[in-house]
Amino acid sequence: FDRELFEKYGFLKDIILHPRFQYVKQLIEEHADFRGVVADPIMPWTTAIIVLFMMYKRVSMGVMFLVAAFIFSINPLYVTILVFLSWLFSLTNKYPKLYLPSKATSKLIKESKHYKPETLNLNDTNSD
């Protein structure tokens, strides 16, 4: 009997079969209703995961989250709330991934009257 439980639950057998875990699992099954959150996805899960992995380096994370929400058919109300919260807490970077300023932009920055290149002063003998 113990071998069958180990085959079914693996090394997490003791955690999953603990009475507290079973109680919490029963509460979640009785009271949680996810029918309004997620509908049937528009494509199979494996295809959606492959598409998201292919997009990972090519688009910003915000666009990727919106595409994932569209692919997995998440309720637009929850997507709007998450987008607002991410904007509110500024979880996104100012620049897209792999952003490098162009040579023209760096030239304009160097020609600016406010540009002061950082230099290392080796003659400074003050040690704090």
HUBEL-V929731 format. One record per residue. N is the residue number from 1. RES is the residue in one letter. PHI is phi in whole degrees, -180 to 180 (999 if undefined). NEAR is the number of other ideal C-beta (glycine too) atoms within 8 Angstrom. Layout:
# HUBEL-V929731
N/RES/PHI/NEAR ; N/RES/PHI/NEAR
This chain:
# HUBEL-V929731
1/F/999/4 ; 2/D/-64/5 ; 3/R/-66/6 ; 4/E/-64/7 ; 5/L/-65/10 ; 6/F/-67/10 ; 7/E/-66/6 ; 8/K/-78/7 ; 9/Y/-107/8 ; 10/G/72/7 ; 11/F/-72/4 ; 12/L/-91/7 ; 13/K/-56/11 ; 14/D/-66/6 ; 15/I/-73/7 ; 16/I/-67/8 ; 17/L/-88/9 ; 18/H/-67/8 ; 19/P/-59/5 ; 20/R/-67/6 ; 21/F/-63/10 ; 22/Q/-64/9 ; 23/Y/-65/8 ; 24/V/-64/8 ; 25/K/-61/8 ; 26/Q/-66/8 ; 27/L/-62/8 ; 28/I/-64/8 ; 29/E/-65/7 ; 30/E/-77/6 ; 31/H/-106/6 ; 32/A/-84/6 ; 33/D/-130/5 ; 34/F/-99/6 ; 35/R/-66/4 ; 36/G/-86/5 ; 37/V/-90/7 ; 38/V/-125/7 ; 39/A/-102/5 ; 40/D/-69/4 ; 41/P/-65/10 ; 42/I/-81/6 ; 43/M/-145/7 ; 44/P/-60/6 ; 45/W/-58/6 ; 46/T/-64/6 ; 47/T/-64/8 ; 48/A/-63/13 ; 49/I/-65/8 ; 50/I/-64/8 ; 51/V/-62/11 ; 52/L/-67/12 ; 53/F/-65/7 ; 54/M/-69/7 ; 55/M/-81/11 ; 56/Y/-53/7 ; 57/K/-87/5 ; 58/R/-100/5 ; 59/V/-130/7 ; 60/S/-71/8 ; 61/M/-67/7 ; 62/G/-63/9 ; 63/V/-65/9 ; 64/M/-65/12 ; 65/F/-64/11 ; 66/L/-66/10 ; 67/V/-65/12 ; 68/A/-62/10 ; 69/A/-64/10 ; 70/F/-68/8 ; 71/I/-64/12 ; 72/F/-89/9 ; 73/S/54/9 ; 74/I/-83/9 ; 75/N/-54/9 ; 76/P/-59/6 ; 77/L/-63/6 ; 78/Y/-70/9 ; 79/V/-64/11 ; 80/T/-62/8 ; 81/I/-63/8 ; 82/L/-66/10 ; 83/V/-65/11 ; 84/F/-63/8 ; 85/L/-66/8 ; 86/S/-67/11 ; 87/W/-68/8 ; 88/L/-64/6 ; 89/F/-93/6 ; 90/S/51/5 ; 91/L/-82/4 ; 92/T/-96/9 ; 93/N/-81/4 ; 94/K/-73/3 ; 95/Y/-115/4 ; 96/P/-68/7 ; 97/K/-61/6 ; 98/L/60/5 ; 99/Y/-77/6 ; 100/L/-130/4 ; 101/P/-66/6 ; 102/S/-72/6 ; 103/K/-64/5 ; 104/A/-65/6 ; 105/T/-66/8 ; 106/S/-67/9 ; 107/K/-67/8 ; 108/L/-64/8 ; 109/I/-66/9 ; 110/K/-68/8 ; 111/E/-80/6 ; 112/S/-66/7 ; 113/K/-74/3 ; 114/H/-95/4 ; 115/Y/-79/8 ; 116/K/-131/4 ; 117/P/-67/5 ; 118/E/-77/4 ; 119/T/-123/4 ; 120/L/-96/4 ; 121/N/-92/5 ; 122/L/-83/4 ; 123/N/-85/4 ; 124/D/-73/5 ; 125/T/-102/4 ; 126/N/-75/4 ; 127/S/-118/3 ; 128/D/-87/2
